[in-house]
Amino acid sequence: MPRDGLTDHLDGALVARHGPTLIGCAAVECYDDAGLLRSVAVDAAHRGRGVGAALVRAAVELTRRRGVRTLYLLTMSAADYFARFGFRTVSREEVAPAVQRSAEFNGVCPATAIVMKLDLQKETSMTQRSSSSGTIKDQVRDHYAQRIQSGSCCSSVSGSGDGTPTEIVLYGAETIAALPTGVVTTSFGCGNPVALASLRAGEVVLDLGSGGGLDVLLAAQRVGATGYVYGLDMTDEMLAVARRNAERAGATNVEFLKGDIENIPLPSNTVDVIISNCVINLTPDKALALKEAFRVLKPGGRLAVSDIVIDGDLSRFPVSEDQIRAALSWVGCIAGALTVEEYRTLLSDAGFTDIAVTVQHRYTINDVPLETSADLTALPADVVRDLAGCFTSSAITARKPQ
């Protein structure tokens, strides 16, 4: 990679190593509140394993901690790759003047290079909450590893109050009865994305955060022998249960993958439908997760998601949004929820069209399980009561343009 002018404004150099071997690098130049991402490279033998993605995310986090508001880059051939992280193509005239004067913009990179920009201030306000990404993922993974045999964090979404199992309320007794007895004994969802997706025979489906495999198995029935369903989950315990359930159900058109919905281990343009059930709210970088969903969908493909969504203005309460979210836990499906408008914006930014967010169930304070709160006593009682109604189980649909 060219190094001309790099050290003049170098604010951070990042490296990736495999044992003692250097396998990747990235660098950031800082110009007051603007930054320039340079020299992202991964050794050929180690590509396709998420090394580059880890370097880019680390570079973005580094610049954010430095107080940088806007991060730019120049690329000849990787615009689609960087778009996965929220960068968008802009004209050179839109670039901060100090960055325009950099060596990178004045001969190091050809004038024909594509200019890209990431608005860190916007990204922070919409997708970054009080906890770090790694901490959140660890909490979520540990929580669901422990809960796979003990019930659903979102089981109260049904509101039945009569002890009816969540999977029966969400899917119907007849649908569940079509599966072998005991295959699925717990539901970790808050809706029925399989029905929402209107699946057709022969379609290829991906379930983001597939858990114990209920939605995967139901989708497999809908798409039939000519279709195929992938389940993606980051928790080993969940994957073990899901694979066992698929074997007991005799499902031969399913496959469970271990991975992160922010870095989906599938090629671009490979699936017809993406479903997800109360999972996107759990991921720290929702913008990246939705961009990844857009990437793997075929042109004309559709997204059908059940998720926890905030329907209401949190700024009307006498405490700050940060205080509200701090009193709730991520693993309880609540603290990481997007507002309706945030969801629409992130989907639109990812490239989706025909976006719809429909409230299907609105919570009351009695619906919120104790494990979803970090410290609800930190909030006034009237705030807690009124706040609960802002949280909903909603259906989100969108389409990737042809």
C-alpha positions, 0 to 999 in steps of 0.5 A: 500500500502507498505510504506517501504522507501517511505519517504526517497526520497519522493518528492510529495504525492497526494491525492483525496478527495470526500468532507472530505473523502480520496478516492485516493492517489499517491506518487513520489520519486525523484532521481535527474533526475529520478522519481519513481511513487508509491502507486497509489490507489483508494477506491473501491467505487470510481473506474471507475470515472477517479480518478486514471487517475487524480492522475497519470496525476497529478503525471506526471505533478509534476515530470515534474515540478521538472525537472525529465526526466524519470519516472519509476514504478513497477506493478504486474497487472496494466501494461495495465492501465499505458500504457494508459498514455505512460508508456512502459515495460522495463527491470530492466537493463534499469532503472536508477541506483539510482532508482534500489537501491530504497527500492521499487526495493529491496524487497518492490515490488516482483522481478516478478513485471513489470517495466515500464518507461515514457520518460517525455522529449520525451512526452513534446517535442511532446505533451505539448505546451505552455498552460496548459492542463486545460486551453486549454480544458476550452478555447476549451469548451467555444469556441465551446459552443459559436460557435455551432450556428455560423459556423466552425473554419475550414470552410475555409478548402474547399477553395471554396470561393463561400460561399458554406456551409462547410458541402456541400463541405466536404460531398456533397449535396446529402449526406446532403440532405438525412438528414432532413432539418435543422438537421445539419446547421453547420459543425466544421470539416475539412474532411469527416472521414465517407467516409474515414472509409469505414463503413460497415453494423453492425459495432460499431463506435465511433466519438471522438469529435462528436460536433453537430452530423453530422458525427454520423448521417451519420455513423449511415446510413452507419452501418444500424439498425444492427450497432451502433454509439457513439458520444463523446463530452465534451461540454454540448451545443454540446451534446444538439444539437446532441441529438436534431438532432438525435431525429429529424432524427429518429436515433435509433442506436446512443448514445451521451456520455459526456466525454474526448477523453483522458479518453474514457468512454467505455470498452476496445475492444468494437468498430470496427471503430473510426472516428474523424473530426478536434478534436485530434489537440485540445486535449492537450495530444494527446499521451493519446488520441491515446492510449485511441482510441487504447484501445477501438478498437477491435483487427483488428479495424481501425481508420479513422481521418480527422485532421489539420496536419503540413507538413513541418519543422517549424525549417526552419523559423527565429523564434522558434516553440514556438513563432509560436505556441504562435501566433496561438490559440488552438481553431482555430485548428492550434496551437495544430497541430502535424507534419506528423512525430509526428502523425506517431510516436504517433500512432505507440507508441500507438500500431497502424499499417498500418499508413497513413497520406495523405494531402488533402488540404493545407492552404494559408494565406487567409484560416486562419480565424482571430479567429485562431490567438492569435497575428499573428502580432508578426510574420514577414509578410513573415513568416506568408505567408510561414507558412500557407502552412505548415498547412494541412487538412489531412486524417489519417488512422491506424489499431489495430493489430489482 
